Amino acid sequence: WSQVDVAYNFQLHQMYFALSPTCMKAADRTAFFGKPEKVKVFHYSSEPKPWARKLESRYASWTDAAWLHEVQSNFSGFQAWVLKDPDYVEREGGRDGVALGPDGLLHLTLEWQTEWATEDSVCFASTDEGYKSGCVEKLLDDGGEHSAETPLGGGALLCPPLVSDSGELLGRVVEVPAEAIDGAELVTKAAIQQWEATYDELAQMISETELATAVNAACIVDKEDATAAAGWSGGASHVESFGGNWSRHGGWWRQWPADGRLATARCSVQPLFAQLSFNGYVLLEASCAGVHAAAGGAEGCPAPRTLKGPADALEWGEAVPDGAVVLLAFIDCDGWDSSAIVEALGNGGMGCPSAVLPPSCSVAAALGRKGKAQWANTHAAPDTALVSFYM
């Protein structure tokens, strides 16, 4: 992207990285603070996307201010340089030479400070309660090195030097200018407003007053039993489905439940195992080598099974309706070779790859809709393969 001016690929999350006290002098996005009109193309580069407010019911009652803060809170730069969250400051500041002091302020670490000041300085607690009440900056202007044992002037050090939680000796305080924070917020707000205005224009243009509802209705199939949709009455065990929206919670990445139907194909050599699931239900489980197949999401799908050979694969594939979701797991071991079945399925209009598994790969998983020219959700590996996709 170096040949493209930042105005034509303006990633919102990158703008907040530019708030770093040691980056603001050089970051190209600082020129856009408070000037959204200079941006030609907004890149909604984080979660949640602006359309989530329209499509996800949990955001329906949120105010504009609450929604803006939700968007900002998912930017690491906002967490570090605006909210001064200790974990984010440690992560981002480690690259930028900035640390959070026990006084709650941002400081240059001494390693970086020499690049930003003509005189080195170190901060000392001003009183016994200095860690809470602030610090006094002592200039090291005599060219000597000082420590707790040899402070300025060689006398006794009355108060300890300020250090970060990770033990870094802290230099001078650095601030993120309030006008820069406000300017970044103005640009973010404008980006959100522009998207919502375009949404309203589109709804009016196509005479669809409930556009988000119409989109959801078109994309989300009713949650009927996946095995019934597959036309199969065999014993299916329910598995917990999971969603596609991510958030960070107490050090864990959490994936929120989604309304779509998840298709998953996975298999492994050790242990020898294959599982195909759709819409929260396991359609097929096997513990043997071979090509395992299942289909769902349409009426009249054949029952899931382990394919016995090319002829069996062609017969099963022809029975799958066009547009149905197809899930495949390949396990080549114990003398089994899936290449003939792979070729038969791939050349039979299924949409899956027709080439043999890559060298050194013993397992593969694939899923897609029958009739698609080429499936994108494929994975081949030496020992474990997994693909999943919301249909």
PyMOL commands that set and color helices and strands:
alter all, ss='L'
color gray80, all
select helices_A, chain A and resi 6-8+12-17+28-32+36-38+52-55+57-59+64-73+76-81+86-96+110-116+130-133+152-154+178-205+211-219+226-229+310-319+339-347
alter helices_A, ss='H'
color red, helices_A
select strands_A, chain A and resi 10-11+42-43+98-100+106-109+121-125+135-139+170-173+245-249+252-256+262-268+273-278+281-286+290-296+305-307+325-331+363-369+377-381+384-390
alter strands_A, ss='S'
color yellow, strands_A
deselect
rebuild
show_as cartoon
